[in-house]
Amino acid sequence: FLSNSIEKPNLTWGTASFRKLASYNFHTDTITVSTIFADASPEILDYLMYHEMLHKHHKFKHHEGRSSFHTGAFREDEQRYPNHELIEKGIETIIRRKKYGGRRKSNFWTFFD
């Protein structure tokens, strides 16, 4: 999706975080993904990595003492990912399943099983 325009970063698993699903560290050039996605489908993992690679690609903007990581251009590129809305719903489903122990069911989940 980025036409090999940037080098691949390091990849690592983080903790079982529900708040920080994945992150990109500019200093170490590392993408860290929450372990709640350890058994997720390749489509979801690819999307998470794409999102974090966009951070590397777009960097961040400083304005009046604030940093902006999700600029308009970033969001436009994010929405270009095939089925991004469906994958976002899949991510939400995984979070609910892991956080609430599967007590909340969704018909959507079958798409990624």
Secondary structure, 3 states (H helix, E strand, C coil): CCCCCCCCCEEEECCCCCCCCEEEECCCCEEEECHHHCCCCHHHHHHHHHHHHHHHHHCCEEECCEEECCCHHHHHHHHCCCCHHHHHHHHHHHHHHHHCCCCCCCHHHHHHC
